[in-house]
Amino acid sequence: MKLSSRSRNGTRMMVDLAQHYDKGPIQIGEIAKRQDISVKYLEQLVIPLKKADYIRSVRGPKGGHMLAKRPDEITVGEIVRILEGGIDLSVCIENPDACEKTGSCLTRGVWEEATKAMYEKLNSTTLSKMIETSENS
């Protein structure tokens, strides 16, 4: 399984906003330059994150985007769920009725455990923790 570029780039954008958390609104063009991602693409990623109340936007000449929550309150798991719509490794994990073999499938348990392990890691990693880790390495 691979995360889409939406999740990877959306997480990079959120980390960038976290790194500049105390500096007020950040213009999307600044993030685009620092992260080497197109402005149009970042604008598309802002929409679902804004709807989910993870980003706030400020209009005007000094406007831009900022985190709506503190960096230690936002996990990578939350970002990925918003941008991917979930990331279960198999359809039957999220929706057991999607497969007629769910009750007798010998492989479903492995996919379920792997999904749980992945979410445990993503849900325990906050934006603050990512920044701290990069500063200490």
Order of alpha helices (4+ residues) and beta strands (2+ residues): alpha-alpha-alpha-beta-beta-alpha-alpha-alpha-alpha
